[in-house]
Amino acid sequence: MMKLAVLATTVAATSAFAPTGAPSALSRSALASSTDELTPPVEMEEPPTAPIVVPINGWVPDEAAPCYGLPGSLAPTGYFDPLGFCQAGITLDDVKRTREAEVMHGRVAMLACVGYFAAEAIPASPLGITGPANDQLQQMPWPAFALFTVGIAAAELRRAQIGWVEPDFGDWSKTLFKLRDGYYPGDVGFDPLGLKPTDAAEFATMQTKELQNGRLAMIGAAGMCAQELVNHRTIVETIVFYQKVFAGVDPYANCPPGIDIC
């Protein structure tokens, strides 16, 4: 009897250290549901898609290239920007606006160079305009001057409508000096002779030619303006004057007394 009691006590003591059985189906279900409630579902984020850049006249802005890859550089100087107008860090909109100013001033200067010679070549203008080109603007009759001013204003207003973003008067800083994203600097759609190439490489070549001629014209127009301010002679008269000087002839020999410019 004593042995039986000892055996029962031993079995009871050892059963306390035995592993428990697997949880029931009910307890497993409750545990799974509570875990699902605590852990929110993880949503997979899709990687952002790169914006599609549409070429403008075959040009795609490249941040790694000088002047964002705009044409205009030519040997032997290549890319020449000593004052840093288009240096690294300048925004694309600022670079486009600088190129817009360069192209348009170049076009005006080319017209001015032709205008200096053409206006001074007319001996007797129907409007009574004579003398050096620097002095001809103030000789225009006021109706012609008004028409001239209105024409310039209309052309500039149309250019602004084509190339610039409409002003936001509620928050003017967003649109101030901002060009349209799809606008190519200087391309206002005026091509009556159909000279604009459709091929990207040919367009870049023609754009470079226009820029180079415009840059030279800006220097030339500034030089002619300065020359006429100094001696008050027309361009041709100045050429004749210095021909006499270099030939050893007195350029003032035929001038009336007291007149140094003739």
C-alpha positions as CSV (number, residue, x, y, z in Angstrom):
1,M,0.0,0.0,0.0
2,M,2.9,2.3,0.9
3,K,4.5,1.6,-2.5
4,L,1.4,2.4,-4.4
5,A,1.1,5.8,-2.6
6,V,4.7,6.7,-3.4
7,L,4.2,5.8,-7.1
8,A,1.1,7.9,-7.4
9,T,2.9,10.9,-5.9
10,T,5.8,10.6,-8.3
11,V,3.6,10.4,-11.3
12,A,1.7,13.5,-10.2
13,A,4.9,15.5,-9.6
14,T,6.5,14.6,-12.9
15,S,3.3,15.5,-14.9
16,A,3.8,19.1,-13.8
17,F,7.0,19.3,-16.0
18,A,5.5,17.7,-19.1
19,P,4.9,20.0,-22.2
20,T,1.4,21.1,-22.6
21,G,-0.6,20.0,-25.6
22,A,-1.2,22.1,-28.8
23,P,-3.8,24.8,-28.4
24,S,-7.2,24.0,-29.5
25,A,-8.7,25.2,-32.8
26,L,-10.8,27.8,-31.0
27,S,-7.8,29.3,-29.3
28,R,-5.8,29.4,-32.5
29,S,-8.6,31.2,-34.3
30,A,-8.9,33.8,-31.5
31,L,-5.1,34.4,-31.6
32,A,-5.0,34.8,-35.3
33,S,-7.9,37.3,-35.4
34,S,-6.4,39.4,-32.6
35,T,-3.1,39.5,-34.5
36,D,-4.8,40.6,-37.7
37,E,-6.6,43.4,-35.9
38,L,-3.4,44.7,-34.4
39,T,-1.3,44.6,-37.6
40,P,-2.6,46.9,-40.4
41,P,-2.2,45.7,-44.0
42,V,1.0,46.9,-45.7
43,E,0.3,48.8,-49.0
44,M,3.1,48.5,-51.6
45,E,4.0,51.9,-53.0
46,E,4.5,52.1,-56.7
47,P,7.8,53.8,-57.8
48,P,7.3,57.3,-59.2
49,T,7.3,57.3,-63.0
50,A,9.8,59.7,-64.7
51,P,8.1,62.6,-66.4
52,I,7.9,62.4,-70.2
53,V,10.0,65.2,-71.8
54,V,8.7,66.3,-75.2
55,P,11.5,67.7,-77.4
56,I,11.0,71.3,-78.5
57,N,12.4,71.7,-82.1
58,G,14.5,68.6,-81.4
59,W,15.9,70.1,-78.2
60,V,15.6,68.3,-74.8
61,P,16.9,70.2,-71.8
62,D,20.0,68.5,-70.3
63,E,21.1,69.7,-66.9
64,A,24.6,68.2,-67.4
65,A,25.2,70.2,-70.6
66,P,26.3,73.9,-70.8
67,C,23.3,76.1,-71.2
68,Y,21.0,73.0,-70.9
69,G,22.2,71.9,-74.3
70,L,20.9,74.9,-76.3
71,P,22.7,75.4,-79.6
72,G,24.8,78.5,-80.2
73,S,28.4,77.5,-79.4
74,L,30.9,77.5,-82.3
75,A,34.6,77.0,-82.7
76,P,37.1,78.3,-81.9
77,T,35.6,79.7,-78.6
78,G,33.1,76.9,-78.1
79,Y,30.9,77.5,-75.1
80,F,31.7,81.0,-74.1
81,D,30.1,82.5,-70.9
82,P,32.7,84.5,-69.0
83,L,30.0,86.4,-67.0
84,G,28.2,83.2,-65.9
85,F,24.8,84.1,-67.2
86,C,24.1,80.3,-67.8
87,Q,26.4,78.8,-65.2
88,A,25.6,75.7,-63.2
89,G,22.8,76.3,-60.8
90,I,20.8,78.7,-63.0
91,T,17.3,77.5,-63.5
92,L,16.0,76.3,-66.8
93,D,13.5,79.1,-67.0
94,D,16.2,81.7,-66.4
95,V,18.4,80.2,-69.1
96,K,15.6,80.1,-71.6
97,R,14.7,83.7,-70.8
98,T,18.3,84.8,-71.3
99,R,18.5,83.0,-74.6
100,E,15.2,84.7,-75.6
101,A,16.7,88.1,-74.9
102,E,19.8,87.2,-76.9
103,V,17.9,86.0,-79.9
104,M,15.5,88.9,-80.0
105,H,18.2,91.6,-79.5
106,G,20.3,89.9,-82.2
107,R,17.4,90.1,-84.6
108,V,16.7,93.7,-83.8
109,A,20.5,94.5,-84.2
110,M,20.6,92.8,-87.7
111,L,17.6,94.9,-88.8
112,A,19.4,98.0,-87.3
113,C,22.6,97.3,-89.2
114,V,20.7,97.1,-92.5
115,G,18.6,100.2,-91.4
116,Y,21.7,102.4,-90.8
117,F,22.9,101.9,-94.4
118,A,19.4,101.9,-96.0
119,A,18.1,104.9,-94.3
120,E,21.2,106.9,-94.9
121,A,21.3,105.9,-98.6
122,I,18.0,107.6,-99.3
123,P,19.0,111.2,-100.4
124,A,15.5,112.7,-100.0
125,S,13.0,110.8,-97.8
126,P,9.3,111.4,-98.5
127,L,9.0,112.4,-94.8
128,G,11.9,114.9,-95.0
129,I,14.3,112.7,-93.0
130,T,18.0,113.2,-93.7
131,G,21.4,112.9,-92.2
132,P,22.9,110.3,-89.9
133,A,20.6,107.5,-88.7
134,N,21.1,108.6,-85.1
135,D,19.4,111.9,-85.9
136,Q,16.5,110.5,-88.0
137,L,14.2,109.2,-85.3
138,Q,13.5,112.7,-83.9
139,Q,12.8,113.9,-87.5
140,M,9.8,111.6,-87.9
141,P,6.4,113.3,-88.1
142,W,4.3,112.5,-85.1
143,P,1.7,110.4,-87.0
144,A,4.5,108.2,-88.4
145,F,6.2,108.0,-85.0
146,A,2.9,107.0,-83.4
147,L,2.3,104.3,-86.0
148,F,5.8,103.0,-85.5
149,T,5.4,102.9,-81.7
150,V,2.0,101.0,-82.0
151,G,3.6,98.5,-84.3
152,I,6.4,97.7,-81.9
153,A,4.0,97.5,-79.0
154,A,1.7,95.1,-80.9
155,A,4.6,92.8,-81.9
156,E,5.9,92.7,-78.3
157,L,2.5,92.0,-76.8
158,R,2.0,89.1,-79.3
159,R,5.4,87.7,-78.4
160,A,4.5,87.8,-74.7
161,Q,1.2,86.0,-75.4
162,I,3.0,83.2,-77.2
163,G,6.0,82.7,-74.9
164,W,5.0,83.8,-71.4
165,V,2.7,82.3,-68.9
166,E,-0.4,84.3,-68.1
167,P,0.1,86.5,-65.0
168,D,-1.5,85.3,-61.8
169,F,-2.5,88.5,-60.0
170,G,-3.4,86.5,-56.9
171,D,0.1,85.2,-56.5
172,W,2.3,87.1,-59.0
173,S,5.5,85.5,-57.9
174,K,4.5,82.2,-59.4
175,T,4.3,83.5,-63.0
176,L,6.6,86.5,-62.9
177,F,9.1,86.2,-65.8
178,K,8.0,82.6,-66.4
179,L,8.1,81.2,-69.9
180,R,5.8,78.4,-71.1
181,D,7.3,74.9,-70.7
182,G,6.7,74.1,-74.4
183,Y,8.1,77.4,-75.7
184,Y,11.4,77.4,-77.5
185,P,13.3,80.7,-77.0
186,G,12.7,83.0,-80.0
187,D,10.3,80.7,-81.8
188,V,7.2,82.9,-82.1
189,G,5.9,81.1,-85.2
190,F,6.8,83.8,-87.7
191,D,8.3,82.1,-90.7
192,P,6.8,83.6,-93.9
193,L,9.5,82.2,-96.1
194,G,9.4,78.7,-94.6
195,L,13.0,78.6,-93.7
196,K,12.6,76.7,-90.4
197,P,14.0,73.2,-90.8
198,T,12.1,70.2,-89.5
199,D,15.2,68.1,-88.8
200,A,16.6,68.6,-85.3
201,A,20.2,68.8,-86.4
202,E,19.5,71.2,-89.2
203,F,17.4,73.4,-86.8
204,A,20.3,73.5,-84.3
205,T,22.7,74.5,-87.1
206,M,20.4,77.3,-88.4
207,Q,19.9,78.5,-84.8
208,T,23.6,78.7,-84.3
209,K,24.0,80.7,-87.5
210,E,21.3,83.1,-86.4
211,L,22.9,83.6,-83.0
212,Q,26.3,84.2,-84.4
213,N,25.1,86.7,-86.9
214,G,23.0,88.4,-84.2
215,R,25.9,88.6,-81.8
216,L,28.1,90.2,-84.5
217,A,25.2,92.6,-85.5
218,M,24.8,93.7,-81.9
219,I,28.5,94.7,-81.8
220,G,28.2,96.3,-85.2
221,A,25.1,98.3,-84.4
222,A,26.7,99.5,-81.2
223,G,29.8,100.6,-83.1
224,M,27.9,102.5,-85.7
225,C,25.8,104.2,-83.1
226,A,28.9,105.3,-81.1
227,Q,30.7,106.4,-84.3
228,E,27.8,108.7,-85.3
229,L,27.6,110.1,-81.9
230,V,31.3,111.1,-82.0
231,N,31.6,112.7,-85.5
232,H,27.9,113.2,-86.6
233,R,28.6,111.7,-90.0
234,T,26.9,108.9,-91.8
235,I,28.6,105.6,-92.1
236,V,29.6,106.1,-95.8
237,E,30.8,109.7,-95.0
238,T,33.0,108.3,-92.3
239,I,34.5,105.8,-94.6
240,V,35.2,108.5,-97.2
241,F,36.7,110.7,-94.5
242,Y,39.2,108.1,-93.4
243,Q,40.0,107.2,-96.9
244,K,41.2,110.8,-97.4
245,V,43.1,110.7,-94.1
246,F,45.0,107.6,-95.1
247,A,45.6,108.9,-98.6
248,G,47.2,112.1,-97.2
249,V,44.4,114.4,-98.3
250,D,43.0,117.1,-96.0
251,P,39.4,115.9,-95.2
252,Y,38.5,119.5,-94.2
253,A,39.7,121.2,-97.4
254,N,36.2,121.6,-98.8
255,C,34.5,122.6,-95.6
256,P,33.1,126.1,-95.3
257,P,34.9,128.5,-92.9
258,G,34.1,127.7,-89.3
259,I,32.6,124.2,-90.0
260,D,34.7,121.3,-89.0
261,I,32.3,118.6,-90.2
262,C,31.4,118.5,-93.8
